Amino acid sequence: MNYESVIGLEVHAQLATTTKIFCGCSAEFGGDPNTHVCPVCLGLPGALPVLNQNVVELAIRVALSAGCTIQPRSRFLRKNYFYPDLPKGYQISQFQSNEEMPLATGGGVDVPTADGGRKTIRLTRIHMEEDAGKSIHQEVFVAAGESLVDVNRCGVPLIEIVSEPDLSTSEEAFHYLTSLHQLLVYTGVSEGDMEKGHMRIDANVSIRPVGETQLGTKVEIKNVNSFRNCQRAIESEIQRQIDLLETGGEIEQATMLYDPDRNILRAMRTKEESDDYRYFPDPDLVPLVVDNAWVERVQSQIPELPEDKRERFAEVYDISGDQIDVLTADRDIADYFEAAVAAGAQSRLAANWIQGDVMRVLNDRKIAVGDLRVSAEYLAELIGLIDKGDISTSIARTVFDDMVETGESASSIVEKKGLVQISDAGELDGVIDQIIADNPEEVERFKGGDQKLMGFFMGQLMRATKGQANPQKASQLLREKLG
Amino acid sequence: MADDSVFSAQTARGLVQGIRRGTHTAREITEEIFAHIHNTNPDINAFITIDEEGAFKAADAVDQKAAEGQVLGLLAGIPIALKDVLCTKGLRTTCASKILDNFIPPYDATVVTRLRQADAIILGKLNMDEFAMGSSSENSHFGAVKNPRDQTRVTGGSSGGSAAAIAAGQALMTLGSDTGGSVRLPASFCGVVGLKPTYGRVSRYGLIAYASSLDQIGPFARTVEDAATLLGVIAGHDPRDSTSAHVPVPDYLLACQRGVDGLTIGLPTEFFGEGLQSDVRNAVMQGVEVLEKNGASIREVSLPTAGHPAFAIAAYYIVATAEASSNLSRYDGVKYGFRDEAENLIDMYVQTRSKGFGAEVKRRIMLGTYALSAGYYDAYYRKAQQVRTLIRRDFDRAFESCDLLASPVSPTPAFKLGEKLDDPLQMYLSDIYTVSVNLAGIPGISVPCGTSTEGLPIGLQLLGNTFSEETILSASAVVERELAS
């Protein structure tokens, strides 16, 4: 029996706001436990939530970028359950049903398919909600019969992006997540820092015989924190379900937790134990009205999206498709590239330099391109010097390293260190003659047919000129003189 | 209270003027009133927490300001006490519950901040039905409040301490909260003035929530004028409360002078039907006649849904308990308040809440949880909210032809302590004339209008359309003036 898998993903993404969704506390990651708190996010008696407008702005922005419809009127609901890291005993969220509309519905994200094509993964909805706190079950506390709760994260603004079960493979799931991540970071809606837990994924996985239209029983995998782990977890679960069916078993609806260290899934709870959240509209908040004017304003402020940027690069710049993908993956890198070209750099050279030396430095130093001391204009100047023939590529790389350290321009470093390439035949002549005179044996062997010795002569020439000989000119002159 | 006491006959305004002129000091007033409280509270049990240190500190600050000739707040030196449902920074706030027995809020409710800014002297926190759930102020972890007019009887609830403190002269003004009648009922039973403002008129930030879409903080006082003054101080939009209204605050004190000439007052037929004790009816009609004599015209109106006890009470007890079941989830022993130690999390939750909450609170949490649960939400909560819309429409329609509505506050005057404790449904029926008002969000007052054959106080309920507190106060002042003797 051949099975196909049906996968839907729910992604919780943290919004890039300064403060929390219902109070003015800092939404920053970390901080000493229970210091980013106030009566509201602590759930103290008498406290009331007040909606952060910036949260709505960002949610609308990403929803429009994904082609969603913004609901003109939506409400917040209470999702009631007891857990120590949920101070109020309920989470303020949104819901979707016949009566309730979340902020945004519809929309989609494109992913590449196995056969080289593309397909759209439809979205069900995007809604806003508050995050819960953190429970700390470190061994030292558990041994003492305690767990600790850090409320800092309570009230941090999240959006939940729910997809239709349109994903067919774990690879597609991986691509969906990277595309979604890119969209969130591109639009400035989320910082997308996976180490800070900015994106958490729940996957719903079911299988069915190929050709069957009815969905199989779905199993939920909760709280996966990386895209690769998500892909692995889905693969694991698909295999588990296939094995179960093939040995005559039945798939029970369940919730699983993925253990990345051992690459296994652990059951969390079965259907019978699942909570009744008793959703009802939160009477402390008024319905949210988003009018056309607001939507239009947000729409006009959306930056160029990755797909559009890729298309434009292909039209405007003479660089390869692979280079386009690398350069447009990060919006800041793309901007840097464009600024360098605008400052006069030849586009292919600029692409090479950014893909190579620039990104090497960024990775080594773990900095963003905005923190690099080599501005796009300075890079353009450096590239210009190579293009003009003032310096060789290998010299240019040492100049670049200097620029990164000192923040100076290429031309000033070249001048200070006297690194201008020597291309003048007259200058090189004398040096070459000296080398020939100093190495009569090697000259004999070369004339006798040992072509490999060209490398030796070039090396000598470079040493004598401190690497500043123009390689092409040097090679040409050497050949002339050596015959 | 002694007749020669420094403020036995004065209104708040007079008292503040006296401080400005130096006739008396805030400290003198505060000393005198604490002496009286210590004398009377063991019997009345209106106070849960008495804060002499805080009160004297505030009094001295007021006297200092007065001595320096600084501008004094509207309530300078006025002794005020607060229902223990309002958060007071650094001062224990219990909601009359064991589960908050040791809770000390780190912040002030917005209304408390406004009182402090007005230089009021906060004496302490007042007894109530636990978590504002009750109609008699007997459901308290700290014992029942006794009616100063007859200590064998209840004060009404849930703001029983707030009404009793006024009636016993333990404070010049108090604040209570009204979710289904909890200001108006005790005001009626104790013979004082109690007002429930329009929903959204007064900020709920810092009001420990019972039913979020119904709760409002309301002023109690001996006179309509003082209630109006207090309302003026606490009313107004608050950015910390998303449900507070962007409606400017008028001069409520001035409104007390306006009279009722030309106003139309409606009597809802359904509120004068069976079950209404005859001496209550008579006292209420006495009040209505006063209004007519002073230029108002009286007519009958019908409130078919709002006036139907089954619909109004049922809708209220579903909506209120549903919201309460969620609002009270935070009392779980994890962060503050009482915690019963246990071997695991579930046991901790169950034991803490079972031991920490009283019977009536547990009853309502269970009712509310049921009404919201899967499979029942549509039949109960959703349906109740739809009935609520019909109730609101009843009042909208009535106010097309009337400026105010007049009715009793409750079918009977204050009943005996313990009389209704065994029959929760009987207790709930005390609210038949008051709950629909909260469901509709409109304002209402209870102003004394007579006594029962046994000499117990009876209140006249006046209702107005949203944000018509001025009209309500005008009419109340007329009733008070004529029936003051």
Interface residues (C-beta under 8 A of the other chain):
Chain A: P39 L42 G43 L44 P45 G46 A47 L48 P49 V50 L51 R78 N80 F82 P84 P87 K88 G89 Y90 V149 D276 R278 Y279 F280 P283 D284 L285 V286
Chain B: L86 C87 T93 C95 L100 F103 P105 P106 Y107 A109 R204 Y205 G206 L207 I208 A209 A211 S212 S213 P239 R240 D241 S242 T243 A322 E323 S325 S326 S329 R330 Y331 D332 V334 K335 Y336 L345 Y349 T369 L372 S373 A374 Y377 Y381
